[in-house]
Amino acid sequence: MMSHCKVQVIMMRGILEAWKQPIYYDYDKNMTMDLLSSIIEDVGKTGFPIYAITGDLRAENRALLKSLEISPEKTSFNNPFDPKRRIFVFADIPHMLKLIRHHLIDD
């Protein structure tokens, strides 16, 4: 039986309408700039515009944000499918609050 340490899941959701759709998953794979660009381009080809991404702040995801040069001063990056638009990056606030709670309880 194969054992995995993590799963990478990407979901799309509507901004103005209530829908969610998983569009990608893989086991034991970190999100990279190349993989994210490929997924954004594939989604763009279907006609769905991407305005923003969000994710937790695990070390692997912080590495992705660093490669995208995301910082408090620069909160978006060029859309690889549509260079006229930018994609904004948001931290997963509920997940951050959960991490703070765990830290306060544990330490």
C-alpha positions in Angstrom: 0.0 0.0 0.0 1.4 3.4 -1.0 1.6 6.1 1.6 1.7 9.8 0.9 2.8 12.8 3.1 0.6 15.4 1.4 -1.8 16.2 -1.4 -1.7 19.3 -3.6 -5.3 20.4 -4.4 -6.4 23.4 -6.6 -10.0 24.5 -6.6 -11.7 27.2 -8.6 -14.6 29.1 -7.3 -16.9 31.8 -8.5 -16.6 35.3 -7.2 -20.1 36.4 -7.9 -21.8 33.0 -8.0 -21.7 30.2 -5.5 -19.8 27.3 -7.1 -16.5 25.4 -6.6 -14.7 22.9 -8.8 -11.6 20.9 -8.1 -9.3 21.3 -11.1 -6.0 19.7 -10.0 -4.6 17.3 -7.5 -1.4 15.4 -7.0 0.4 13.6 -4.2 3.7 14.6 -2.7 4.2 17.4 -5.2 5.0 21.0 -4.3 3.4 23.8 -6.3 6.0 25.5 -8.5 5.9 28.6 -10.7 6.0 26.4 -13.8 3.2 24.1 -12.6 1.0 27.1 -11.5 1.6 28.9 -14.8 0.6 25.7 -16.7 -2.6 25.4 -14.7 -3.5 29.1 -15.2 -2.9 28.8 -18.9 -5.0 25.6 -19.2 -7.9 27.3 -17.2 -7.5 30.4 -19.4 -8.0 28.4 -22.5 -11.4 27.2 -21.2 -12.6 30.8 -20.9 -12.5 31.2 -17.2 -10.5 34.3 -16.1 -8.4 34.0 -13.0 -8.3 37.1 -10.8 -6.7 35.8 -7.6 -5.1 32.8 -5.9 -5.0 31.9 -2.2 -3.2 29.3 -0.1 -1.8 28.5 3.2 1.6 29.7 4.2 3.4 26.4 4.5 7.1 26.6 3.8 6.6 25.1 0.3 4.0 27.7 -0.6 6.1 30.5 0.8 8.8 29.4 -1.6 6.3 29.7 -4.5 5.4 33.2 -3.3 9.1 34.1 -3.2 9.6 32.9 -6.8 6.6 35.0 -7.8 8.3 38.0 -6.0 5.2 38.5 -3.8 5.7 40.7 -0.8 3.6 43.2 1.2 4.5 45.8 -1.4 3.8 43.6 -4.4 0.7 41.5 -4.1 0.1 40.4 -7.7 1.9 38.8 -10.6 1.5 38.8 -14.4 -1.1 36.4 -15.7 0.8 33.9 -17.9 -2.3 33.4 -20.1 -3.4 37.1 -20.4 -0.4 39.5 -19.9 -2.8 42.5 -19.8 -4.2 41.3 -16.5 -2.6 40.6 -13.1 -3.4 37.8 -10.6 -3.6 38.9 -7.0 -2.4 36.8 -4.1 -4.2 36.5 -0.8 -3.2 34.6 2.3 -5.6 32.0 3.7 -6.7 34.0 6.8 -8.8 31.3 8.5 -5.8 28.9 8.2 -3.4 31.6 9.6 -5.8 32.1 12.6 -5.8 28.3 13.2 -2.0 28.3 13.2 -1.9 31.1 15.7 -4.4 29.3 17.9 -2.3 26.1 17.8 0.9 28.1 18.5 -0.7 29.8 21.6 -2.1 26.5 22.9 1.1 24.5 22.3 3.7 27.1 23.4 
